[in-house]
Amino acid sequence: MFRELRRKEKQMSSEETERILKEGLYGVLALEGDGGYPYAVPLNYAYDSGKIYFHAATEGHKLDAIAKNDKASFNVAGETKLLPSTFNCLYKSVTAFGKVRVVDDEAAKRRGLEVLIQKYSPGFVSEGGKYIDAQWRRAIVIEMEVEHLTGKEAN
């Protein structure tokens, strides 16, 4: 169902692909938007055990798109280096495909928020727990179950 990379020599190992996905600071979530137009939005995220977690406001374009169609892709650009004299660049990128859903189970919601805190505020996990408690009612967690993952590099 998912396409394989056309240029096999550019395919990263699964270990390197997961490293780029875990360490990336942000990625772009692509959904079906209004009128069938693609809707792509840059987001903070965290990857854990085959799932990508995002947080969201209680309403908006992203949630409307997910309610309409749960299929999504997510892209993270890793290391890049411009090579101006050769009109080229070196890069590493990861693309994930899967289904997204709003997490309604309280334990899974907390887990998603904790994974985000651990990634973006690792020295403040205790304070992060208090922040989660304070924002609980306003926090929405979106989970993407990764069905297909590819990594590509030009070196």
C-alpha positions in Angstrom: 0.0 0.0 0.0 2.9 2.4 0.8 5.5 3.2 -1.9 9.0 2.2 -1.4 11.8 4.7 -1.9 12.6 4.9 -5.6 16.3 5.6 -4.9 17.2 2.7 -2.6 20.8 4.0 -2.2 19.4 7.0 -0.3 17.4 4.9 2.2 18.6 5.3 5.8 18.7 2.3 8.2 15.7 1.9 10.5 18.0 2.8 13.4 19.0 6.1 11.9 15.5 6.8 10.8 14.2 6.4 14.3 17.1 8.5 15.7 16.2 11.4 13.4 12.5 11.0 14.3 13.2 10.9 18.1 15.7 13.9 18.0 13.9 16.2 15.6 12.6 19.5 17.2 9.5 19.8 15.0 7.8 18.2 12.1 5.0 18.9 9.6 1.7 17.0 9.9 -0.2 16.7 6.7 -3.9 16.1 6.7 -6.8 16.4 4.3 -8.0 20.0 4.8 -11.0 22.0 3.8 -12.3 21.4 0.2 -9.9 18.5 -0.3 -6.9 20.8 -0.1 -3.9 19.5 1.8 -3.4 21.0 5.2 0.2 20.8 6.5 1.0 22.3 9.9 4.4 22.4 11.7 4.2 21.0 15.2 6.2 20.0 18.2 6.0 16.3 18.7 7.4 13.3 20.6 8.0 9.8 19.3 7.6 6.8 21.6 7.1 3.1 20.8 5.7 3.5 17.3 3.5 6.4 18.2 3.9 10.1 17.5 2.3 12.5 20.0 1.1 16.1 19.4 -0.8 18.5 21.6 -3.6 20.8 20.3 -6.1 23.4 21.4 -9.7 22.3 22.0 -10.8 23.3 18.6 -9.4 24.3 15.2 -8.5 23.2 11.7 -6.3 20.3 12.8 -9.1 18.7 14.8 -11.7 19.3 12.1 -9.4 17.6 9.6 -8.8 14.6 11.8 -12.5 14.2 12.4 -13.0 14.1 8.7 -10.2 11.7 7.7 -7.8 10.0 10.1 -5.1 9.3 7.5 -2.0 11.4 7.8 1.7 11.8 7.0 4.3 13.4 9.1 7.7 14.7 8.0 10.8 15.6 10.0 13.8 17.2 8.4 17.0 16.2 10.2 20.5 17.5 9.6 21.0 19.6 6.5 24.0 21.3 5.0 24.0 23.5 2.0 26.7 23.0 -0.7 26.4 26.2 -2.7 29.3 25.6 -5.0 27.8 22.3 -6.2 24.2 23.5 -6.3 23.2 20.8 -3.8 22.7 20.0 -0.2 23.1 17.2 2.2 20.1 16.1 4.2 18.3 13.5 6.3 14.6 13.3 6.5 11.9 11.0 7.8 8.4 10.5 6.6 5.8 8.6 8.7 2.4 7.5 7.5 -0.4 6.4 9.8 -3.7 7.1 11.4 -4.3 9.9 13.8 -6.8 10.2 16.6 -7.7 12.4 19.5 -6.8 10.5 22.7 -9.8 10.1 25.0 -8.3 7.6 27.5 -7.0 9.6 30.5 -3.9 7.4 31.1 -2.9 7.5 27.4 -3.5 11.3 27.3 -1.3 11.7 30.3 1.4 9.5 28.8 1.4 11.6 25.6 1.8 14.8 27.5 4.5 13.3 29.7 6.5 12.2 26.6 6.2 15.7 25.3 7.5 17.2 28.6 10.4 14.7 28.7 11.5 15.7 25.2 11.1 19.4 25.4 11.7 20.1 29.1 13.8 17.2 30.3 15.1 19.0 33.4 11.7 20.0 34.5 9.7 16.7 34.7 8.3 17.3 38.1 7.2 20.9 37.2 5.9 19.5 33.9 3.6 17.2 35.9 2.1 20.1 37.7 1.8 22.0 34.4 -0.1 19.0 32.9 -2.5 19.0 35.9 -3.1 22.7 35.6 -3.8 22.5 31.8 -5.6 19.2 31.9 -9.0 20.3 30.7 -7.7 22.5 27.9 -5.1 20.0 26.6 -5.9 17.8 23.7 -3.5 15.0 22.8 -3.3 13.6 19.3 -1.7 10.2 18.7 -0.4 9.0 15.3 0.0 5.2 15.1 2.9 4.8 12.7 2.0 2.3 9.9 4.9 3.0 7.6 8.2 4.8 8.2 11.0 5.7 5.8 14.2 7.7 6.1 16.1 9.3 3.3 19.5 10.9 3.1 21.7 12.6 0.5 25.4 12.3 1.6 
